[in-house]
Amino acid sequence: MSRRRDAVFTVVVAIPLALAVVVRGTPIRPESVLYGALGTIVLELVLLSNRERVQTAWRRPSVQLSVVVGGALLVMVGVALVDPQILVVVLSGLVTYLCLLAAVSIRDYRRES
């Protein structure tokens, strides 16, 4: 899997979500950030337990497109319909995912050096 591509897809969903949080004036509560971060870590651990199957599915362009478009649509619907703190939870999860990608990339870079 391409970490760079995954990071770009994540940012494509995170930017409008961050804008929605700012425009709505949503307060950033520590517990919302914690829920988002922990949710991402748990999800990544679950996905790692079935790594081959996840990688096989993610290599398909239709899956990648569906995830990005679905994420963007969920952001739009979420802005209109859900408690603003849910937006903070999701945004925190996306930022945590970007941090995980960065950490793994740095680790691999150091191993190669």
Helices and strands as residue ranges (DSSP letters): H 3-23, H 30-48, H 51-58, H 61-81, H 84-112
